[in-house]
């Protein structure tokens, strides 16, 4: 019996080829994929427990600094990926995301398409392998997660079942059809999903995870059901009421805002942790932004990568006293003078001496200004949520997002008094001044203040109609960029796929 250790990309009808870039590690690594035995190209059931565990082990997909993360962050006003000399050039893959000038051959667009669709197919394999009711529920929840992200990014979702032959093309769900399919998956899964409360690591699908995803889906339903992807969007009160109910269901399982903003990003138990990665480390989150000369951590084999920064326009949205803006960690042995939150100005070593940039030979002081191309090594304000002294697992869902989804649903549903009260309760917890009224700009700003650099900014900007706007170095604000292009090689391999408007044939 022949064992296939890799999914055949042509069989899946997805894009072939993965980008290999050594310095920025763009490859989505399948860390623990379980081979599925087959003969003659057909499907033979595998061990559902092993197959399911392999999916959880592969959730390093989410803490990589490229691909799904970069599509959702570098395309927004929260983050900029400057090229510093030859560093972070990578044939322009980062700059084109920030400037909204990507096309159907963009490597990270292709890599993300491959990663999400291949994982969705692995869910099909598990569901065809006689799983227990709990295993089936977890698998459906994961399939819903992967398919929802394909739906969100591309507006159409290919689906292949294990019964299809190698010459059969995957069917393609429209955005509206995909929404209905995903909601059905989650609704069917909920009764058999385990009820799991807060913990230091919550790495498996649960009722809380499914309810959080259902809340996110219904909050964005107006986008996904819109005749025009770019809007305008009409938010139905009945959908907003569902968002509130799903958010309340998450809270009923014991989840709540953590009074300590940075605690969910540590190894501690937190009432905020709904779903985490299982095996991976969030080290990419500090390595991708810290300067080369801020290294020297005991666990690191090499220095940081001196990459991504935030824009001054975004940084200025924080009040000076907002606890989300800055947390002094102290000069701990082995961790330099690295603090949490945003890093601006002179940086220090653990002995409190100023760091000197080894390249420019000048004191290392992060600046407010940062160009997209030709940036000096000190340009740009950096952000640290996961800190190398106390990091935990990477967060995929957290309650602060759920809390703010409820605030937004109350606001969009017409209950502005309740929305304002909840918003101000959060701001008070974070030591920010209260606001006297609520509108779209206030709501979007608060989501940014709480959830910055967490890989969901693009979806928020699209929903609020702020994605296609000019800001620093964004040169293309055409409405069609609210969706990414279907990778060219995927179009070539599956004629059921149709290229999204604005990207040619």
C-alpha positions as CSV (number, residue, x, y, z in Angstrom):
1,X,0.0,0.0,0.0
2,X,1.4,3.4,-1.0
3,X,1.3,6.2,1.4
4,X,1.1,9.8,0.3
5,X,2.9,12.0,2.7
6,X,1.9,15.3,1.0
7,X,-1.5,16.4,-0.2
8,X,-1.5,16.6,-4.0
9,X,-2.1,20.2,-4.8
10,X,-3.5,19.6,-8.2
11,X,-6.0,17.1,-6.7
12,X,-7.1,19.8,-4.3
13,X,-7.5,22.3,-7.0
14,X,-5.3,24.8,-5.2
15,X,-2.2,26.7,-6.1
16,X,1.1,24.9,-6.6
17,X,4.5,25.9,-5.2
18,X,5.6,27.4,-1.9
19,X,7.9,30.4,-1.5
20,X,11.2,29.7,0.1
21,X,12.8,32.8,1.7
22,X,15.5,32.1,4.3
23,X,15.8,35.4,6.1
24,X,12.1,36.0,6.7
25,X,10.9,32.4,7.0
26,X,7.7,32.7,4.8
27,X,7.1,29.0,4.4
28,X,4.0,27.6,6.1
29,X,5.5,24.5,7.7
30,X,3.3,21.4,8.0
31,X,4.9,20.4,11.3
32,X,3.0,17.2,12.1
33,X,1.0,16.2,9.0
34,X,-0.3,12.6,9.2
35,X,-0.1,10.6,5.9
36,X,-3.4,9.2,4.6
37,X,-3.0,5.8,3.0
38,X,-4.6,5.3,-0.4
39,X,-4.3,3.0,-3.4
40,X,-4.9,4.1,-7.0
41,X,-5.7,7.7,-6.1
42,X,-8.7,6.8,-3.9
43,X,-9.3,7.6,-0.3
44,X,-8.7,5.2,2.6
45,X,-9.8,6.3,6.1
46,X,-7.2,7.2,8.6
47,X,-7.0,7.4,12.3
48,X,-9.3,10.3,13.2
49,X,-7.5,11.1,16.5
50,X,-4.1,11.3,14.8
51,X,-5.4,13.3,11.9
52,X,-7.2,15.8,14.2
53,X,-4.1,16.1,16.4
54,X,-2.0,16.9,13.3
55,X,-4.3,19.8,12.5
56,X,-3.9,21.3,16.0
57,X,-0.1,20.8,15.7
58,X,-0.1,22.8,12.5
59,X,-1.6,25.9,14.0
60,X,1.8,27.6,13.8
61,X,0.1,28.8,10.6
62,X,-1.2,31.7,12.7
63,X,1.9,32.8,14.5
64,X,4.1,33.1,11.4
65,X,4.9,36.7,10.5
66,X,3.9,36.2,6.9
67,X,1.1,34.8,4.9
68,X,-2.3,34.9,6.7
69,X,-0.9,37.3,9.3
70,X,0.6,39.7,6.8
71,X,-2.5,39.7,4.5
72,X,-4.5,40.8,7.5
73,X,-2.0,43.3,9.0
74,X,0.3,44.8,6.4
75,X,-2.7,45.8,4.4
76,X,-4.0,48.0,7.2
77,X,-3.1,51.3,8.9
78,X,-1.8,49.5,12.0
79,X,1.5,48.2,10.5
80,X,4.1,49.0,7.9
81,X,6.8,46.6,6.6
82,X,9.7,48.9,5.6
83,X,12.6,47.8,3.5
84,X,15.8,48.6,5.3
85,X,18.6,48.5,2.7
86,X,18.5,45.0,1.3
87,X,16.7,43.7,4.4
88,X,13.0,42.8,4.0
89,X,13.2,43.5,0.2
90,X,12.1,39.9,-0.7
91,X,11.1,41.0,-4.3
92,X,8.6,43.5,-2.9
93,X,6.2,41.0,-1.3
94,X,5.9,43.1,1.8
95,X,5.7,46.6,0.2
96,X,3.0,45.5,-2.3
97,X,0.8,44.4,0.6
98,X,1.1,47.8,2.4
99,X,0.6,49.8,-0.8
100,X,-2.4,47.5,-2.0
101,X,-0.6,46.7,-5.3
102,X,-0.6,42.9,-5.0
103,X,-1.7,40.8,-8.0
104,X,-2.6,37.1,-8.7
105,X,1.0,36.0,-8.6
106,X,1.8,37.3,-5.1
107,X,3.6,34.5,-3.2
108,X,2.0,35.2,0.2
109,X,-1.5,35.3,-1.4
110,X,-0.8,31.9,-2.9
111,X,0.8,30.5,0.3
112,X,-2.2,31.5,2.4
113,X,-4.7,30.1,-0.1
114,X,-2.8,26.8,-0.1
115,X,-2.5,26.6,3.7
116,X,-6.1,27.3,4.4
117,X,-7.6,25.2,1.7
118,X,-5.3,22.2,2.3
119,X,-6.3,22.2,6.0
120,X,-10.0,22.4,5.1
121,X,-9.5,19.3,2.9
122,X,-7.8,17.5,5.8
123,X,-11.0,18.1,7.8
124,X,-12.9,16.4,5.0
125,X,-10.6,13.4,5.4
126,X,-11.2,13.3,9.2
127,X,-15.0,13.5,8.8
128,X,-14.8,10.5,6.3
129,X,-12.7,8.5,8.8
130,X,-15.5,7.5,11.3
131,X,-14.7,10.1,14.0
132,X,-16.4,10.1,17.4
133,X,-19.1,12.7,17.8
134,X,-16.7,14.9,19.7
135,X,-14.0,14.5,17.1
136,X,-16.5,15.3,14.4
137,X,-17.6,18.4,16.2
138,X,-14.0,19.6,16.6
139,X,-13.3,18.9,13.0
140,X,-16.3,20.9,11.8
141,X,-15.4,23.8,14.0
142,X,-11.9,23.8,12.5
143,X,-13.2,23.4,9.0
144,X,-15.5,26.4,9.7
145,X,-12.4,28.4,10.9
146,X,-10.4,27.7,7.8
147,X,-13.2,28.1,5.3
148,X,-14.4,31.4,7.0
149,X,-10.9,32.8,6.4
150,X,-10.9,31.8,2.8
151,X,-14.4,33.4,2.4
152,X,-13.2,36.6,4.2
153,X,-10.0,37.0,2.1
154,X,-11.2,35.8,-1.3
155,X,-15.0,35.9,-1.4
156,X,-15.3,32.3,-2.8
157,X,-14.4,28.9,-1.3
158,X,-13.4,25.8,-3.2
159,X,-14.5,22.5,-1.7
160,X,-13.4,19.0,-2.5
161,X,-14.9,15.9,-0.8
162,X,-13.0,12.6,-0.5
163,X,-15.6,10.9,-2.8
164,X,-14.4,13.0,-5.8
165,X,-12.1,11.4,-8.2
166,X,-8.7,12.8,-9.1
167,X,-10.1,14.3,-12.4
168,X,-13.1,16.0,-10.7
169,X,-12.7,19.7,-10.1
170,X,-13.5,21.0,-6.7
171,X,-16.9,22.8,-6.5
172,X,-16.8,26.5,-5.6
173,X,-19.1,28.1,-3.0
174,X,-20.0,31.7,-3.5
175,X,-19.4,34.0,-0.5
176,X,-23.1,33.8,0.5
177,X,-23.2,30.0,0.1
178,X,-20.0,29.7,2.1
179,X,-21.4,31.7,4.9
180,X,-24.4,29.5,5.1
181,X,-22.3,26.3,5.0
182,X,-19.9,27.5,7.7
183,X,-22.7,28.6,10.0
184,X,-24.4,25.2,9.5
185,X,-21.1,23.5,10.4
186,X,-20.7,25.4,13.6
187,X,-24.3,25.0,14.6
188,X,-24.1,21.3,14.1
189,X,-20.9,21.1,16.0
190,X,-21.9,23.1,19.1
191,X,-23.9,20.4,21.0
192,X,-20.9,18.0,20.9
193,X,-18.1,20.4,21.5
194,X,-16.6,20.4,25.0
195,X,-17.3,23.2,27.4
196,X,-13.9,24.5,28.4
197,X,-13.2,27.4,30.7
198,X,-10.2,29.7,30.9
199,X,-6.7,28.1,31.1
200,X,-3.1,28.8,30.4
201,X,-3.4,26.9,27.1
202,X,-6.7,26.3,25.3
203,X,-5.6,24.7,22.1
204,X,-8.7,22.7,21.0
205,X,-12.0,23.7,19.6
206,X,-14.6,24.3,22.2
207,X,-18.1,25.7,22.7
208,X,-16.5,29.1,23.4
209,X,-14.4,29.0,20.3
210,X,-17.4,28.1,18.1
211,X,-19.6,30.8,19.7
212,X,-16.8,33.4,19.2
213,X,-16.5,32.5,15.5
214,X,-20.3,32.6,15.1
215,X,-20.3,36.1,16.6
216,X,-17.6,37.2,14.2
217,X,-19.4,35.7,11.3
218,X,-22.7,37.4,12.1
219,X,-21.0,40.7,12.8
220,X,-19.6,40.6,9.3
221,X,-22.7,39.0,7.7
222,X,-23.6,42.3,5.9
223,X,-20.1,42.2,4.2
224,X,-20.4,38.5,3.3
225,X,-23.9,38.8,1.9
226,X,-23.4,42.1,0.1
227,X,-24.1,42.2,-3.6
228,X,-20.9,44.3,-3.8
229,X,-17.9,43.2,-1.8
230,X,-16.9,46.8,-1.2
231,X,-20.3,47.8,0.1
232,X,-22.1,49.8,1.2
233,X,-23.2,47.3,3.9
234,X,-26.5,47.1,5.7
235,X,-26.4,45.6,9.2
236,X,-29.6,43.8,10.2
237,X,-30.7,44.1,13.8
238,X,-31.6,40.4,13.9
239,X,-28.0,39.6,13.0
240,X,-26.7,42.0,15.7
241,X,-29.0,40.3,18.3
242,X,-27.4,37.0,17.4
243,X,-23.9,38.5,17.9
244,X,-24.9,39.6,21.4
245,X,-26.3,36.1,22.1
246,X,-23.2,34.3,20.9
247,X,-20.9,36.7,22.9
248,X,-23.0,36.1,26.0
249,X,-22.6,32.4,25.5
250,X,-18.9,32.8,25.5
251,X,-19.0,34.8,28.8
252,X,-21.3,32.1,30.3
253,X,-18.4,29.6,30.0
254,X,-16.3,31.7,32.4
255,X,-14.5,34.1,30.0
256,X,-14.1,37.7,30.9
257,X,-11.8,40.7,30.3
258,X,-8.4,40.3,31.9
259,X,-7.8,43.4,34.1
260,X,-4.1,43.1,33.2
261,X,-4.0,43.9,29.5
262,X,-0.7,42.1,28.8
263,X,-1.5,39.0,30.9
264,X,-3.2,37.0,28.1
265,X,0.0,37.1,26.1
266,X,2.0,35.4,28.9
267,X,2.2,31.8,30.1
268,X,-0.3,32.5,32.9
269,X,-3.9,31.4,33.0
270,X,-6.1,34.2,31.8
271,X,-9.9,34.6,31.6
272,X,-9.2,36.1,28.1
273,X,-7.8,33.0,26.5
274,X,-10.5,31.3,24.4
275,X,-8.2,29.5,21.9
276,X,-4.5,29.3,21.6
277,X,-1.9,27.6,19.4
278,X,-0.8,24.2,20.7
279,X,2.8,23.6,20.0
280,X,4.3,26.8,18.5
281,X,5.9,29.8,20.1
282,X,5.0,33.4,19.4
283,X,8.6,34.4,19.1
284,X,8.1,35.7,15.6
285,X,6.0,38.5,17.1
286,X,9.0,40.0,18.9
287,X,11.6,38.9,16.4
288,X,9.9,40.5,13.5
289,X,9.9,44.0,15.0
290,X,12.9,44.3,17.4
291,X,16.2,45.9,16.2
292,X,19.1,43.6,15.5
293,X,21.0,45.0,18.5
294,X,18.1,44.3,21.0
295,X,19.0,40.6,21.0
296,X,21.0,38.5,23.4
297,X,18.1,36.5,24.9
298,X,19.0,33.2,26.4
299,X,16.4,31.3,24.3
300,X,17.4,32.9,21.0
301,X,19.9,31.4,18.5
302,X,20.2,34.6,16.5
303,X,19.4,38.3,16.7
304,X,16.0,39.9,16.0
305,X,15.1,40.8,12.4
306,X,14.5,44.5,12.6
307,X,11.4,44.5,10.5
308,X,7.9,45.8,11.1
309,X,6.7,49.0,12.7
310,X,3.5,50.9,13.4
311,X,2.5,54.2,11.9
312,X,2.6,57.4,14.0
313,X,-1.0,58.0,13.0
314,X,-2.0,54.8,14.7
315,X,0.3,55.3,17.7
316,X,-1.2,58.8,18.3
317,X,-4.7,57.2,18.9
318,X,-3.4,56.1,22.4
319,X,-3.7,58.4,25.4
320,X,-0.5,58.7,27.4
321,X,-2.1,56.9,30.4
322,X,-3.7,54.1,28.4
323,X,-2.3,50.8,29.9
324,X,-2.3,49.3,26.5
325,X,0.3,51.7,25.2
326,X,3.3,50.9,27.4
327,X,4.3,48.6,30.2
328,X,7.7,48.9,31.8
329,X,9.0,45.4,32.4
330,X,12.3,46.3,34.1
331,X,15.8,45.6,33.3
332,X,15.8,41.8,33.6
333,X,18.9,39.8,33.1
334,X,19.0,38.4,29.7
335,X,16.2,40.4,28.3
336,X,17.7,43.8,27.8
337,X,15.6,46.9,28.4
338,X,12.8,45.5,26.3
339,X,9.4,46.7,27.5
340,X,5.8,45.8,26.5
341,X,3.6,47.9,24.3
342,X,5.1,50.5,21.9
343,X,8.8,51.2,21.8
344,X,9.7,54.7,20.8
345,X,12.8,56.8,21.4
346,X,16.1,55.7,23.0
347,X,16.4,51.9,23.7
348,X,18.5,50.5,26.5
349,X,20.4,47.4,27.5
350,X,19.8,45.5,30.7
351,X,22.5,47.4,32.5
352,X,20.5,50.6,31.6
353,X,23.2,51.8,29.2
354,X,21.9,53.2,25.9
355,X,22.0,50.7,23.0
356,X,24.2,51.9,20.1
357,X,23.1,50.8,16.6
358,X,26.0,48.6,15.4
359,X,25.4,49.7,11.8
360,X,25.1,53.4,12.1
361,X,27.2,53.7,15.3
362,X,24.6,56.1,16.6
363,X,22.4,55.7,19.7
364,X,19.4,53.5,18.9
365,X,16.3,55.7,19.1
366,X,13.2,54.5,17.3
367,X,11.6,57.4,15.4
368,X,8.0,58.3,14.6
369,X,8.7,58.5,10.9
370,X,9.2,55.4,8.8
371,X,9.3,55.2,5.0
372,X,8.1,52.1,3.2
373,X,11.3,51.9,1.2
374,X,14.9,53.0,2.0
375,X,14.3,53.0,5.8
376,X,17.2,53.4,8.1
377,X,17.6,50.7,10.8
378,X,16.1,53.0,13.6
379,X,13.0,54.1,11.7
380,X,9.6,53.3,13.1
381,X,7.8,52.7,16.4
382,X,7.9,49.0,17.4
383,X,5.2,47.0,19.2
384,X,5.6,44.1,21.7
385,X,2.7,42.2,23.1
386,X,4.4,38.8,23.6
387,X,7.6,39.3,25.6
388,X,10.5,36.8,25.6
389,X,10.6,36.9,29.4
390,X,7.1,35.5,30.0
391,X,5.4,34.6,26.7
392,X,2.7,32.0,26.4
393,X,1.0,30.3,23.4
394,X,-0.2,32.4,20.5
395,X,-3.8,33.6,20.8
396,X,-6.2,32.7,18.0
397,X,-9.4,33.8,19.8
398,X,-9.6,36.0,22.9
399,X,-12.4,37.4,25.0
400,X,-11.5,41.1,24.5
401,X,-12.4,40.6,20.8
402,X,-15.7,39.0,21.8
403,X,-16.4,41.8,24.3
404,X,-15.9,44.5,21.6
405,X,-18.0,42.5,19.1
406,X,-20.9,42.7,21.6
407,X,-20.3,46.5,22.0
408,X,-20.4,46.9,18.2
409,X,-23.5,44.8,17.8
410,X,-25.3,46.8,20.5
411,X,-24.3,50.0,18.7
412,X,-25.3,48.8,15.3
413,X,-28.5,47.3,16.7
414,X,-29.6,50.7,18.1
415,X,-28.8,50.2,21.8
416,X,-26.3,53.0,21.9
417,X,-26.6,53.6,25.6
418,X,-25.7,50.0,26.5
419,X,-22.9,50.1,23.9
420,X,-21.4,53.3,25.3
421,X,-21.6,52.0,28.9
422,X,-19.7,48.8,27.9
423,X,-17.2,50.7,25.9
424,X,-16.4,53.0,28.7
425,X,-16.2,50.1,31.2
426,X,-13.3,48.8,29.0
427,X,-11.7,52.2,28.7
428,X,-11.8,52.6,32.5
429,X,-10.3,49.2,33.0
430,X,-7.5,50.3,30.6
431,X,-7.0,53.6,32.4
432,X,-8.2,55.6,29.4
433,X,-10.6,58.5,29.7
434,X,-14.3,57.8,29.0
435,X,-16.0,59.0,25.8
436,X,-19.3,60.9,25.7
437,X,-20.7,59.3,22.5
438,X,-20.1,56.4,20.2
439,X,-19.9,56.3,16.4
440,X,-18.1,54.2,13.7
441,X,-14.8,56.0,14.2
442,X,-14.9,55.6,18.0
443,X,-15.8,51.9,17.7
444,X,-13.1,51.1,15.1
445,X,-10.5,53.1,17.1
446,X,-11.3,51.1,20.3
447,X,-10.9,47.8,18.5
448,X,-7.5,49.0,17.3
449,X,-6.4,50.1,20.7
450,X,-7.3,46.8,22.3
451,X,-6.5,44.3,19.4
452,X,-3.6,45.9,17.6
453,X,-1.2,43.6,15.7
454,X,-3.4,40.5,16.4
455,X,-4.2,39.7,12.7
456,X,-7.8,40.9,12.5
457,X,-7.3,44.6,11.5
458,X,-8.2,44.1,7.8
459,X,-11.6,42.5,8.5
460,X,-12.4,45.4,10.8
461,X,-11.3,48.1,8.3
462,X,-13.4,46.4,5.5
463,X,-16.5,46.2,7.8
464,X,-16.2,49.9,8.7
465,X,-15.6,51.0,5.2
466,X,-12.0,52.2,6.0
467,X,-9.9,49.7,4.1
468,X,-9.8,51.6,0.8
469,X,-8.4,54.9,2.0
470,X,-5.2,56.8,1.4
471,X,-2.6,56.9,4.1
472,X,1.1,56.7,4.1
473,X,2.4,54.9,1.0
474,X,-1.0,53.4,0.1
475,X,-1.1,54.1,-3.6
476,X,-4.1,51.9,-4.7
477,X,-7.5,52.5,-3.1
478,X,-9.5,50.8,-5.8
479,X,-12.7,49.2,-4.2
480,X,-11.8,45.7,-5.6
481,X,-8.9,45.3,-3.2
482,X,-11.3,44.4,-0.4
483,X,-10.8,40.9,-1.8
484,X,-7.5,39.3,-2.8
485,X,-7.1,37.8,-6.2
486,X,-7.5,34.1,-6.6
487,X,-3.9,32.8,-7.2
488,X,-3.2,32.6,-10.9
489,X,-2.1,28.9,-10.7
490,X,-5.3,28.0,-8.8
491,X,-7.4,29.6,-11.6
492,X,-5.5,27.6,-14.1
493,X,-6.0,24.3,-12.2
494,X,-9.7,24.7,-11.4
495,X,-12.0,26.3,-14.1
496,X,-14.8,26.5,-11.5
497,X,-13.0,29.4,-9.9
498,X,-13.5,32.8,-11.4
499,X,-11.0,35.6,-10.9
500,X,-12.2,38.4,-8.6
501,X,-13.1,41.7,-10.3
502,X,-10.3,44.1,-10.9
503,X,-7.6,41.4,-11.3
504,X,-8.0,40.5,-14.9
505,X,-9.1,37.1,-16.2
